[in-house]
Amino acid sequence: MKITRHAAPDMRQALRAVRDQLGPDAVILASRRTSTGVEVTAAIDFESDGHAPEQPAAHAAPPQAIEPPVAVATPPEVQSAGARMAPPEAPPAPDVASPPALPSTTMESELKTLRRMLETQLARLAWSDLVKRAPIHTEMLRELTEVGLATDLAAEVVSALPAGAELILARRLAIATVAQKLLVTGDRWLQEGGRIALVGPTGVGKTTVLAKLAVRWALLHGTRDLALISADSLRIGAHEQMQSLGQLLGAPVHVLEDCAELPQLLGRLAQRRLVLIDTAGSSQRDTQLGARLTALASAGCGLETALVLAASTQAGAVGEAVARFAPAQPASCVLTKVDEAASLGGTLSVLARARLPISYVSEGQRVPEDLRPARALELVSSAVQLAQTSGAVADEDLLKRRFGGVAHAIA
């Protein structure tokens, strides 16, 4: 293990010196304040440093004394036969005990545990230094964490804040920055029409969204240019539910049992300005899901797929749904059950990272009232208000674990 000491005016410069000399795998053993700044003791083990300790040379065995050969008399009868006596066999060499094998697995486990402990200590020191240097930045990290924003996105937003900004200005700038990272489409479906297939996991509200869109279109444009397609052959009563909606609106409903027939059907509906397609809800772990989504995406005829996501779902499940339904090549998404969500920051983080535009937001079961075009600033403001209403709190330990490792890059 290689141990070094580094003195610097502040912790940030000391950590940079450690990283420059020992590399990113160095760990902090101790730190203390000095009259000129701080002193940090760091170390790196031989595996991380790329050097191995020299192994002691094996002890050479002492040379054996060589005795002169002893003449052995050959019996006359053997000599007459022309045979030779074999020399006597040498006695077996004594067993040399091999050194015991080192418990490498145990040692590696202990080193990893020690490294994690030291990294945790380093993160705490870095976070404490950030709190002293940039209290406004750390307060914004706290607030964005309480909103539910992902760690990387929160760090990126706070890093863009000006150094001398006051808290009120920093808060406004942070909200505006998050809103800029969200993509929205506007109310283009109800204004321009299109051929939209709603896809998504089971129970997210695809049929309800379709009904709201259909009624809104009928109120704005009538039903002459509207057509509905029911492609949900798995859910019991799905076709009948769509037939009832069509009868209520006076719009034609087409039942589709096989998505392979969709291109031909869309060709017959070329004169309709808005065609809404209700698909079967699928489990994210369905082995046949990818093939069905790929077939849907290749239907052509100007078909656009929209991923329906429930905002009340945990951020991890939302991220998994975005990944699993990627073969459908969704051009946008619809957020449902926003009124049931306990937090919105995680969902917004997933959509911002995926660069998936949001088309509409559904906040209830009323048809067609509880549907509005998505607006980025409204969504971020709703996420902040929801965090305040629910009393979300990010404690100091959570902030140290999340941002201690990247504190040097934030401010």
N, C-alpha and C positions, 0 to 999 in steps of 0.2 A: 504494500500500500504506500502511495506517495502522498505526503502531507506538506502543505505550504501555508504561509501566512500572507495576507494581503492587507495593506493599509490604504485608506482612501478617505476623501473628505466626507462622503456619504455612502449609504448602503448600496445605492444603485451603481455607483462607480466600482465599488468593491466587488459586487456580483459580476459586473462585466469583466473585471480583471480575472476573476476565478474562471469564468467561462472561456476567456481568451487563452489562458495558460493551460488549464486542465481539460477543457472541452465540456460538452453538454452533460456528460455523465458524472461530473464532479458533485460531491455532496458536502454540505456545510457541517462541520463538527462543532464550532462554537463561534460566537461573535461578542464583541464588547465595545463600549464607547471609549474613545481616547480623547486627549486634549486637542488633537488635530482632526478628529472625525471618528471613524470606526476601524476596527481590525477584525478580519474574518479569517478563521482557520478552516481550510478546506482540504479534502482528500479525494483520492481516486484509487480504486482497487486495481490489481494487476490486469484483470480481465478487461476493464474499461479502458485502461491506459495502453493496452496492446502489448505489454511486456510481461513476461513470466519470470518468477524468481528462479535463480540458477539452482539447479539440482545438485546436491553434493555428489562428488565422484564416488563411484562404487569402490569399496576397498578391494584391492587386488589380493587374490589368494596367495599365501606365502608359497614360494617355490618348493616343490617336493624334492627331497634328496634322491638322486639317481644312483642306484646301486649297480655295481658291475654285474654282468650276466653270470649266472652260475652254470658251470658245465655239468651236463647230465649224462651219465654213462648210458650208452645204448646197449641193450642186451644183444648177444651175438645172433640169436635167431632173427631178431628184427633187422639187424644189419644185413644179414644174408638175403633177406627178402627185398632189400632196397628201399624200405620204408623209413620215414623220419618221425621221430617223436614230436608231437605238438607241444609247444611251450606251455607251461602252466598258466592258467587264466589269472589275470590280475585281480586282486581283491576289489569289491565294489567301493566306489567313492562314497564317503560319508555324506548324508543328506545335509544340505544347507538350508536353514529356515528362511523362507522368503518374507520380506517385510509386509506387515499387515496393510491391506488396501485402505486408502483413505475414504471416509464416508462422504463422497463428493455430493450426493443428493442432499444430505443434511446440511452440508456446508453452503451449498448454493441457496438452499431455502433460507438459511439464517442470514446470508448476505443480502438476499432480496428483501427480507423483513427489515434489516437494518437500513437498507437504502430507502425503503418506503418511509420509515420513521424520520430519517434525515431529510427527505424531500418534504415531508409534512412540516418539519421544523423550518425549513427554508421558505416554504410557502407562507407560513405565519409571519416570519420576519419580513418578507417582501410585502405582504398585505399591510402590516403595521407601518412600514415605511411609506406605503402609498397613502395611507390614512393621514399621515403627518404632512406629506408633500402636497396632496391634492384632495382635500376633504370633500369638495363639491363632486368630484368624479366618483369617489367611493360612495357618496350618498346616492348618486344616480344609478350606480351599479346595484345598490340595495333596492331602490324603487323598481328598476326594471326586472330584477329577480322576483320581487313580490308580484309583479304583473304576470310572471310566468315565462318571460322571454328566455330563449335558449342562451347558454353561457357564451358561446362564440358570437352570437348576434349582439348580445348586450355589451360585450367587450368592444366589438367593432363600432357600435353606436357611440359609446362613451369616449373612445379614442378620438373620434372626430370632433369632440367638443373643444371650444377654445379654452386656453389655460386659465384665463382670468374671469371667466363667466360667473355671474352670480347664480344662485340656486334657481330662481324663477326663470331666468333666461335659459339656463342649462336644461331645465325640465321641458320647456317649450321646444327647444332645439332637438332634444332627444325624441320627443313624440313625433315631431315633423320628420326626423331622419328615419324612424321606424316606418312611418306612413309611406315615405318615398321608396322603401324596399318592397312594398306590397303592390302588386299589379292588379288592376281592375279593368273590366271591359266596358262598363256603362250599360245602358238599357238597349243594346243593339238588337237583341232577339225580338223584343216587342215593338221595336221601331222598324227593323229591316226584315225580320223573318229569318228563315233558314231551315235546315234539316238537322234536328238536334236529337241525339240518342243519350238518354240519361243512364249512366252506369254507376255502380257503387256497391258497397257491402249491403247485406240484408239489414232491414230495419232503419235505414237512414232517412227515409221519407221521399223516395224517388217519385212514387205515384202521386203523393200530395203536391210536390213541386210541379209536376206535369199538370195537375188539375188547376193549380193557381195560374200557371202560365197560359193555359188554354182559356180560362175564364177572362183573364186580363186582355188577351188578344180579341176575344169575342166582344168585349165591351168597347175596345178601341177601333176595331176594323170589321166586326161582324165575323160570321163563320164561313163565308163563301170560299175564302182562301186557306181554310184550316183543315188539317187532316190529322187523325190520331192513329198510331200503330201500337198494338199490344203484342210485345214479343216475350212476355213473361209466361212461359208454359210450365213453370215449376210451382208457383204459389197458387194455392187453391182459391178459385174465385177471382183471379186477376183479370181474366178476359171479361167476365161478367161485370166487374167494376168499371172497366174501361168502356164497355158498351153502354152502361148506365150514364156515364159522363157524356158520351157522344149523343145519346138521346136527349139529355138535358140541354145541351148546347145546340143541337141540330147539326152536328158535324159528323162526317163519316168516320167509322172506326174499322180498321183492317186488322185481322188476327193473323199473326205470323207464328208458325210452329217451328220453322227452321230458318236461321239467319242467312242461310245460303240463298234464300228467295228474296232477301231484302233489296239487292240491286235492281232486280226486275220490278219490284213493287215501287221503289222510288222513281224508277223511270216512268211508270204510269201516273205518278203524282207530281210530275214535273211542273204543272201549272199551279200547284198550291204554294203559297208564299211561306207558310209555316207548317212544318210536319214535325210532330212530337212523338218520340219513340220511347215506350216504357219497356225496359229490359228486366230480366230476372235478377234478383239480388243474389249475390254469390259470396260464399265464405272466402276470406283471403287465403285460406290454405287449401282451396279446391284445386286438385291437380289438373283439372280440365279448364281452369279459368283462363290461363294464358292463351290457349288455342282459340277459345271462343272470342276473347277480346281481339286477337289478331285478325280473325275473320270479320269481326264487326268493323275494325279500322280500315280494312281493305274493301269495304262495300262500295266506296266511291260515290258518285252522284252528288258531290258537295256535302257529304255527311260530316257532321261535327259531333264529337263525343264530349260530354260534360260529366265530370266526376262529382257525384253528390257525397258530401262528407258531413257527418254530425259533429257540431262544435262541442257537444257534451261528451265526446269521446276523449280519452287521454291522448296526449300529444304523441306518445309512442305508437299507439294504434293508428292515429291519423297518418303518421309517417310511413307505417307499414302498408296502409291502404294506398297511399300515393305510389309507392314502389310496386305493389302487386298489380295495380290497374294501369301501369305505364304502357303495356302492350296495346291498350286501346287508343293510345296517343291523344289523351284529352287535351282540348284546346283551352279549357277553362274549368272551373269548379263552382258548385253551389254549396254554400254553408247553411245547414239546417240546424234546428234545435238550439239556436243561439240563446234563447231565453232559458234553456235548461243547463247551460254551461256554468261550471264553477270557476273556470279560468279560460281566458282566450289567448293569452300570450304564447302558450306552447303551440297551438294550432296555427297562429299567425307566423310563428317562427318556421314551421314546416313549410308553409306555402311560400314564404319569402325565400327560403333556401332552394326550393324546387322551382322557383320562378313560374309558378302556376297562377294565372290570373283568376280573380274571383268575379263571377258574373252577378249573382244574386245572393241575398241573405234572407233566410226564413226564420221568423221569430215567434211562431205560433201555429195553431191548426186552422185558423179561420181562412176560408177561401172566398175571395182572393186577397183579403186585406193584409195578411201577415207575410208579405213578400215585397222586397224593395231592392233596387239596384245597389250593388256594393260600392261603398265609398271608403277609401283607405283611411282617411283621417277619422271618420266616424268609428271605424272598427277599432283603431288604436285607442281612441278616447273611451270607447265602451270597455275595452280591456282594462284600462286604468281605473275607470269607475267601478268595475266589477271587483277588482283587487281591493279597492278601498272599502267597498260594501261588505265583502267577505272577511275583512280583517286579516288578510294575508301578511305574514311576517317572515322576513329572512334574517335569521340570527347570525351572529358574528362567525361562528364556526362554519356555517354553510358558505358564507362569503369567502372565508379564507381558503376553503377547499376548492371552490370554483375558480377564484380569480388570483389566488396566490401565485400560481405558476406563470401567469401572464401579466402580473402587476407591472413589471418593468416596461412593458410595451404600451400600457394604457395611458400614462401621463408622464 
